[in-house]
Amino acid sequence: MSSLRRRKPINESSDSKHNEEEEDEDHDDVDADGDDDVNGKNKKTPSKIKKKRGEKPPKQPKWSCMDTCCWFIGCICITWWLLLFLYNAMPASFPQYVTEAITGPLPDPPGVKLKKEGLEAKHPVVFVPGIVTGGLELWEGRECAEGLFRKRLWGGTFGEVYKRPLCWVEHMSLDNETGLDPCGIRVRPVSGLVAADYFAPGYFVWAVLIANLARIGYEDKTMYMAAYDWRLSFQNTEVRDQTLSRIKSNIELLVATNGGRKVVVIPHSMGVLYFLHFMKWVEAPAPMGGGGGPDWCSKHIKAVVNIGGPFLGVPKAIAGLFSAEAKDIAVARALAPGFLDNDIFQFQTLQHVMRMSRTWDSTMSMIPRGGNTIWGGLDWSPEEGNSCAKKGEKKNETQIADQAGSENAVCKAKSANYGRIISFGKDVAEAPSSDIERIDFRGAIKGHSAANTTCRDVWTEYHDMGFAGIKAVAEYKTYTADSLVDLLHFVAPKMMARGTAHFSYGVADNLDDPQYKHYKYWSNPLETRLPNAPDMEIYSLYGVGLPTERAYVYKLSPHAECSIPFKIDTSADDEDTCLRDGVYSVDGDETVPVLSAGFMCAKGWRGKTRFNPSGIRTYIREYNHLPPANLLEGRGTLSGAHVDIMGNFALIEDVIRIAAGASGEELGGDQVYSKIFNWSEKINLRLDEEIPVHSSR
Amino acid sequence: MASVLRFRKLCYVESAVKCTSVGYESFEIDEKLDEKEEDVLSANHFALEINKKRKQPKRQPKEWRCLDSCCWIIGYLCTTWWLLLFCYHCLPVTLLRVPELPGPGVRLKREGLTALHPVVLVPGIVTGGLELWEGRPCADGLFRKRLWGGGSFTQIFKRPLCLLEHLSLHYETGLDPQGIRVRAVPGLVGADYFAPGYFVWAVLIENLAKIGYEGKNLHMAAYDWRLSFQNTEIRDHALTRLKSKIELMYISNGYKKVVAVPHSMGVIYFLHFLKWVETPPPMGGGGGPGWCAKHIKAVMNIGPAFLGVPKAVSNLFSAEGKDVSYIRAMAPGVFDSEILGLQTFERVMRMARTWDSIVSLLPKGGEVIWGNMDRSPEEGHVCDFSKKSHSKTSLTTNNINNSDVKRGFLVKDLANYGRIISFGKPASVLHSSKLPTADSKEFSRTSTSENFNNFSCGEAWTEYDEMSRQSIQNVAADKAYTTTTLLDLLRFVAPKMMRRAEAHFSHGIAENLDDPKYNHYKYWSNPLETKLSDAPDMEIYCMYGVGIPTERSYVYKLSPNSRCKSIPYQIDNSVHGEDGSCLKGGVYFADGDESVPVLSAGFMCAKGWRGRTRFNPSGIATYIREYRHKPPTSLMEGRGIESGSHVDIMGNFALIEDIMRVAAGATGDEIGGDQIHSDIIKMSERINLGL
């Protein structure tokens, strides 16, 4: 009888039903009469047989586990589809309506507000994206990357990173010797506004700014995204892709098609340095430069609105190159080191990432420039006396409110020695310089370690150093900005050999020296002059109020085999000196310290200096960071963080006003919250034209 | 009691299986079961046991109802689906790949070809993407989203009226309506795929990339294809941008001239560009007379609509024939249904009539080219629709039959292609002398005021609503129209549109090209009214598919429902010719690529520009490359690698190979000169045009 009870799937074939019914007849002899009747009926209406048979056996449903599961899933699916349908049928303004119902009416986005004021598109706008934020797509690849033609490898969903990580790393890396494409691989920047409007779905970079500009009438013919391959050194983008020529041609086109109105350039992050390089390149004569003639910039550029510009480099870049730990800009933070560090998968992720990023010349453009003059020596630093208001709070939470209060209570007892960008051990970082015994590493012999051959295919230059070399590095105890460059030369000679051919980190003594005509100096504001364009304006827009990495406490990695031998000593903490998890932080936008973003506009280029002979006006616009008030706001409209600031309404408003024709004075001149002017004062950099004959200046 | 129980159970079984209510039949059974039940009860207590057992599951409220079964099925399907999906994703990537034929790119790379000349792609009408930059409130949230092409057209289905409003242009100016800015999507993404999976340029781009092309030497000249050509410059500076891009590519690629690859309407757009760029500034680009010679190596026209397409006529006249084949997806049958009361047809027509560019596709050259009442250059073309689906296979058979049928082609139903619109089949067949000779030029718009429909005709406004019943009849009474009288007809039925568009396009033939009036930009896109630029080293290719029946002329009738707000004319689908006739469903077909007839695509290269003619004073070399259509042999091939149809030809390997060879430096003679399958040479000879 148990067969009676078995619930049968409906879609089972009728044959099996027959079988079962026959079974029924065997067991249920009493039903014989009924069966006869049914048979009689069969003759009458054969078409109904199946139906009858289906009804006839008195089967009682019994739910097997499987059925229940299926039923359950079905229910969920149906609900899901219903919701999806409702969602799709919902009017587009509904979410906004809900948001407004909860949080009260949102402020008008700046584009709408300014349109009501009557602003209209005037100057064409050029965006220069920064490192990492630009999309890269595949044009030619190895076999493992089949089917990815013209798909994004960088930016977008990053789906491929998870699917075939090694393949991805291989394609994203450049050639270790030349810093250009490896053989058989062509990865190119995505062009157009889509290149950097969103970094990942939902994670805007330029999109908010673009949308707001469009409100006052901007469109494709008046906006241009100067997308470039951010992995290459700046000059190599021209050598390989003619990117600089394309930017030049596009700017000329924009000016020509918009009635001769000059462009407003908006570089972000590393784009700031890239555009600095461009301005020198475009006026330099042809073989090395663009041959635009000495007044190209003054003819074509109204203003350069730098957002979060690391003019003088970022300390984060050091940590990135030295131990692949701090990520060079905040967005890459998603690849959290804690997660990648675990050796479960034996992927040696960190080393892979390091090897990959070390092939990118551009990261070397962000090494702190200006040496001890700017970044401070063993015992002093311009930021000295900076107080850290965060009392063990999470980084980006509400320290602004109490900062004002604690600012006057500057802790005098201990002050962080920010000048020591890398120290080995917390005690070293804090000790007075006279107490530190340093053994010079520069001449140290690099032994060849046994680990060399066993380390699979992951190769970082650390394997060539051997234990002796590693030890020597640690023995030197502490590094200032000057010695850092030497340190990097020591630990990664090949990389630095490539890098120093394209970038320079010093301060020029005499800018007339013909050596400064070489392109490697063009992106260093301390070794070039601004173009001769007295009507141009340079803005420096950046967020403040976020703790920003400034100096590190390192230790030797416990397992020195096949891995990166140094790591940040995350156990080092000190409330008083802004030391947290082995990192000293100062004011900034979470990536770029105020000093780097603001110094050139606050002092280096202010008025007529030797770096700014034509007296281009400079303005500093700082934006105090306020975290988003609630979750609905997303990344906030008042944020000051390095990338999120692109959605800061105040900043967007400033940018739109400039694009619509306002001058720096009309915006309100400088807007400063940090102590950038104080700190700049402390920096002892000669700004006068040096030649004694011209002492009149 | 047990019987009740049984009955309920029965209901359940029935509903589980059939989900229908318990009807008459089950009741019948019920009676029988009752009898049975009595037997059971009286006979033994074994049955009682059964009943007890049966009661057990009853107490749990789990009854299989219809809904449960549905849930169960869906759950079952979903689980299986997920399992399969999971397996699919777990498989190594290489295993999944459909073994693709290696494209010509791979082969040519092995031959050692590398990128040499920069390549400019010029998309045609409809294929380019359009995105929204500013819109009405109904288009909220669509900022910089595609309204047309590229992504899925989901938005069209979500808010169709809103979309139509945004895609329409201003009826008077042909530019943006107030408060709406829709712009072309720039870059390669602008036209690589028209819809997901429906490639346009993607295959060509991929193959070019194989031999080293990339962003710096490959450019998509995206433009807003709805505008008249000169307006793309006025509004978007599209021509200036194209000029600047070509100059940049020329310089940054080591002074290598550019190979331009326009498609469909892009062909005449590029023709316009070539004239524009050498014309002095206020009207032109000021590139100077040598610009083309200096910057352009070759123009490789794909599916060129040099002399227009008859499809554009039916589109403008009654929104019926779709201007390029794949709008066909919006099957008229669906839209015609009045259920939704959307008047889709009228709205689509109104939108299309605001697009100046469609007017650029009207047949050019009048009766000289397209034939008059009694003769046409294609005379004697033989069609074969024996295999019903006309886009397939008709050609292979055509091949074989060609020789036999040609001998006996003078059968009754000889197509008078010259009559591009006829009202009623007789009008399309009869000799011209037998036709009523109403003078088409004297259309008089019987004063609009007497139009009684005027007020009742809601907002779906087409110019037809302004016509009186009488004049509508008059148009039909005129029986047959040739290309020349057709323009008069259009001027009559849609005066505003034609006034607007004819300021930008001209459809005649120049008597004297030195006449200063031909300096005006409206003549630039008509190859019969302009001279090619002085660039003797340039090459012009006409590459197109042949072997697909292509709309050439139409048989119309008056629309039965004469309500207001409907289009008063429609193609008479009931008219069919006999076997061997080219008339089918009210449309006469000729050879072509499904959109462009051979005549329009090939004539300029075959005759108009061949050698030194007055249209080609510097003797630019021309080459005809025809590709015979072969339908895809299997489903795996997708849209075929040997297709000749208007858009699918962009995936034709032979064509791609030709383009790549030219881009890599070959000349027309090196790739084999002319390659002709159709009767284009013969047809051209029949055209009596002073050269």
Interface residues (C-beta under 8 A of the other chain):
Chain A: M1 R5 R7 I10 N11 V30 D31 D33 G34 D37 K48 K51 K52 G54 E55 K56 P58 K59 Q60 P61 K62 W63 D67 C69 C70 W71 F72 I73 G74 C75 C77 I78 N88 A92 S93 W139 E140 E143 C144 E146 G147 F149 R150 K163 R164 R186 R188 P189 S191 G192 L193 V194 D197 I210 A211 A214 R215 E219 D220 K221 D241 Q242 S245 R246 S249 N250 E252 L253 A256 T257
Chain B: R6 K9 L10 Y12 V13 E14 A16 V17 K18 E25 S26 I29 K32 L33 E35 K36 D39 V40 A43 N44 A47 I50 K53 R54 P57 K58 K62 E63 W64 D68 S69 C70 C71 W72 I73 I74 G75 Y76 C78 T79 V93 T94 R97 W133 E134 P137 D140 G141 L142 F143 R144 K158 R181 R183 A184 P186 G187 L188 V189 D192 I205 E206 A209 K210 G212 E214 G215 K216 D236 H237 T240 R241 S244 E247 L248 I251 S252
